């Protein structure tokens, strides 16, 4: 299975003044229930990146958002970056974030 990053929502990185990063850096958000539950916690994912290259994304580290005042810690999903073996050092840095089931995209946007 290969995941096409162009099929999912891209959130461009922004500077402190709100302008979009000109390199094209950002995050692609993937809802696990849309992409398939076999992606849950994978160490690597085969993807077609936003420029059309077939590459490998690795990681799969669990990501939590905490609310210090409320004392809560919510599991948001898994984070991936392009594997060093296929990374285009001149290309944009794009994080792949797979949202856990039930974690709303709007909640992620509120923390990013």
Secondary structure, 3 states (H helix, E strand, C coil): CCEEHHHCEEEECECCCCCECCCCCEEEEEEHHHHCHHHCCCCEEEEECCCCCEEEEEEEEEEEEEECCCCEEEEEEEEEEECCCCCCCCCCCEEEEEECCCCCHHHHHHHC
